[in-house]
Amino acid sequence: MKLKKLYISNNLTSLDSLAQRDKIINGLQKFNRVSNFSNKMLAELMQCQDDQEKCYILCKRYIHLMDHLFKISNDQNYLKVMYSNDYRRVEQLSMDLKDSLQERYKQLILENNIVNSSELSSVPVSKEKDESPTEKRKFQDKFIGPLDLFNLLQKNQNFLLVDIRPNKHYQACRINCKMGTLINIPEEVIVPGLSANTLGLRLNKSIQEVWEKRDSFDVIVLLDSDTTAYNYLGSKLERLRSFIVEWDTGRQYKEEPVILSGGLKEFVECYPSTVDNSHVFLSQTNCDIDELLDLDSIVYPEAGSVVQMRLKIHEVPVSDSEEDIVDEFITEGREETFTPSVENSSKSFEVNTVVMPPVNKVGAIKPNVDEASVKEILDSNKAAMLLMARKAAKPTFNTEIPKGPPIIRKSLDRKDVKSQNGTRSVVKPIVDRSFKPDNRIGDGFTGLKNVRNICYMNCLLQCLKVIPAIKLSYVTTDRYLSYTTRKPPKINHHLAAVLRELWGGTLSSHKTFYISQFKNRICEFAPIYDKGTHEDCFEFFIFLFTAVSEDCSADLPREMMTESEKAWYGQLQGRSSFWIDSFYFQLKNLKVCCNCRKVNPTYDTDSLLLLSVPNKACHLQNMVADYLKEVKLTDFSCNNCKFTDTIINKKELTVEPEILAIVLKRYMHSGDISNYVKNQAEVDFPLTNLRFGTSRYNLVSIVEHTGTMSHGHYFATVKLDNKRDDWYLFNDETITKYSRPVNDDPRIKISAAGFFYVRNSV
């Protein structure tokens, strides 16, 4: 594994200071918030082991979090069952990293001819200067209001204003800063993974000079257009502030940076004369007010409809057939279609751009059009496109990321070409087929070699390959290239290569493949998977999901949001991807106090639906219903009436996933803390129309497991063709066809560990 260069510090003491316990625990006092955050931190540290400094800091933070979790929990045995293995793993990783970093820091001293190691900074980095009775902080809170900034502008003080709006907005309207210093760091350069120092390298020279002196200012004020404490979580301002507070070693700041609440927009409304072009914001405010007052333009959802997230950045495909892809081209209105026309007595094709309404969503109002005539036009265009698609040359997969979205080129005019011998031939129109299906792929009959206990990897890959959206994006087209945003990507391209290999075998000619390159790539970022031990399939799914999602992540738009969307934005830290848009769902929890009847709504997002298996035979649909049913919780302290009483917790699904991944929790603690018992109860499951919220889902693959928690074997049962009811067992290299419906097989009902369902498009 190639290690990244040392860039955060030059000694372990400074790294330890960046993982201070109080700062990590602050704001995460409730048990569920700590546990959720610790799971995300575990996934992050496991995939950044090539960056030893960052990984060491995250390991120490994880240990602090778990220690706190053990301390506040009322069920120590449950926590040890759930987290003891991970805790020991991270603890060992932390010690290994410590030894490695100590050697690397010693080598750094020798390379820089530093004889006395005491010259290195060994004092823990403190971001807050100790306050004496005569020296108080200028601002006591993280957020300041327009009046605070106005007073600061009037005083002859040494302060720095950092405006992170896009440069064109900054040039159009900025604060008149006569006393202090004002700079613009556009939000597009504030990306994850930077420190304050590395951020400075991305700035132009004049801004760099000011940024290098950032710790010399009495106070730093960060601002954008409209961020408040309400939508601060996950914003670019939070990210920039973390660069300064958490990732700026060797700097002594007089005060931690503060945020202008409400941004420039609210400041201009209070003090329009303090900016050089106030009408830019004031006119925008008037437009916002007019829009709010325009009640006739509001489209009200139908009763019982689910909130449709505008913060999804990808339309997740639900089919991979050639006809459906053509339908997608037409209905999205992004591509040019063509119809025959007659001009000057010569036949030709002319390009017409057909702009269709957006894809019909729940509660949308249908336009008043003649559906029969529209269908006739679409069928005609579809037939013409299919004819051209079948005659055109088959596509080849590119190795480079395309520079722009795929389009059908506009040079579609058919021309008669006269050759030298006098004959005429017709030049076929040129079509960009980079997003068209590759008919060279096989039928999916490819088994995988199990080398050093990688059955959990083999099983998961076989299950993922048959999900239509993944197959379309990674196998039959190059769409995954346009999703990729991290350069170079860590795993995304390697995943595509493996999935294409898995579709290479045919019914008449099965293939066998070993995922050596893919596994080696995984182990570069997570050495735990190189030990050859039995691992959990869905833990590996979480790791793989996180890695490819970060390869494809992009900033979510920031606009006027509903409560549900604000929670979605904050919990995803302002980023999304094809994978998040496909797998994630959101639950709204309504906690009703039985004493004062106060309703406290909270939101949870996740990519896995974890269901506990009862001790007797049950049906998956009933387990889903039990998960969503209303429950009573005792010993709950109400924030409103301060009375400890019973509350009613109601769950409501606000965002339904395109792909529903279900995990069955079969392991139970029994007696001794180290003793686990596997629940062998039969679980019935439907092949079609599983209900989750208002949607219906169809089964495409099953994760199966035999054995115990520490020793066992994973294998997959999948449906290769969505148009047929044939199911196949992929047990490493062996492929077997089922002779009866898989949901009638008692063996599968017992061995099923998880399911992948896809939303029914009908």
Salt bridges, closest charged atoms under 4 A:
ASP22 OD1 - ARG21 NH1 3.76
GLU44 OE2 - LYS54 NZ 3.08
ASP86 OD1 - ARG89 NH2 3.65
GLU131 OE2 - ARG137 NE 3.84
GLU135 OE2 - LYS129 NZ 3.70
ASP163 OD2 - ARG165 NH2 2.80
GLU212 OE1 - ARG251 NH2 3.44
ASP215 OD1 - ARG251 NH1 3.02
ASP218 OD1 - LYS254 NZ 2.94
ASP224 OD2 - ARG558 NH1 3.15
GLU246 OE1 - ARG61 NH2 3.33
ASP248 OD2 - ARG214 NE 2.98
GLU256 OE1 - ARG241 NH2 3.02
ASP276 OD2 - ARG174 NE 3.95
ASP288 OD2 - LYS265 NZ 2.73
ASP320 OD2 - LYS471 NZ 3.13
GLU322 OE2 - ARG390 NE 3.47
GLU323 OE2 - ARG390 NH2 3.39
ASP327 OD2 - LYS382 NZ 3.78
GLU328 OE2 - ARG479 NH2 3.27
GLU332 OE1 - ARG334 NH2 2.20
ASP379 OD2 - LYS375 NZ 2.96
ASP438 OD1 - ARG440 NE 2.97
ASP478 OD1 - ARG500 NH2 2.76
GLU524 OE1 - ARG521 NH1 3.13
ASP530 OD1 - ARG452 NH1 3.51
ASP530 OD1 - LYS519 NZ 3.18
GLU535 OE1 - ARG89 NH1 3.90
GLU550 OE1 - ARG486 NH1 3.72
ASP551 OD1 - ARG486 NE 2.75
ASP555 OD2 - LYS236 NZ 2.90
ASP555 OD1 - ARG575 NH1 2.64
GLU559 OE2 - ARG310 NH1 2.23
GLU563 OE2 - LYS566 NZ 3.85
GLU565 OE1 - ARG310 NH2 2.65
GLU656 OE1 - ARG759 NH1 3.20
GLU658 OE2 - ARG759 NH2 2.58
ASP684 OD1 - LYS749 NZ 2.68
GLU704 OE1 - ARG747 NH1 2.61
ASP725 OD1 - LYS719 NZ 3.79
ASP726 OD2 - ARG724 NH2 2.81
ASP726 OD1 - LYS737 NZ 3.76
ASP732 OD2 - HIS713 NE2 3.72
ASP745 OD1 - ARG740 NH2 3.82
